[in-house]
Amino acid sequence: MIKICIVGNNTTTLLVGLKELAKLFNGDIIVELDCLSLVQALEPQTVNKSRLFSVTCDIKEALKHFKSHQINWVCRDQSKFAHCLADWASR
């Protein structure tokens, strides 16, 4: 099982990351996001009419390459370490 943590509403990062991961791995994954609107948009059976529609469709399609997936919302306080890493990596 692989766990992915995406900081902020970074849909492009998630999509690219899933596509790259699918080249190497197709098992179970957990995706943790601190963007509640994105988590809600990725729920099964959700009809998304937001500006995220196109990319959420692409993300849902990318998730099909894995044996199973779980999308979790984490509050920003819980993802503080990920924020620090992202800040450090962007320097």
Secondary structure by P-SEA (a helix, b strand, c coil): cbbbbbccccaaaaaaaaaaaaaccccbbbbbbccaaaaaaacccccccccaaaaaaaaaaaaccccbbbbbbbccccaaaaaaaaaaaac
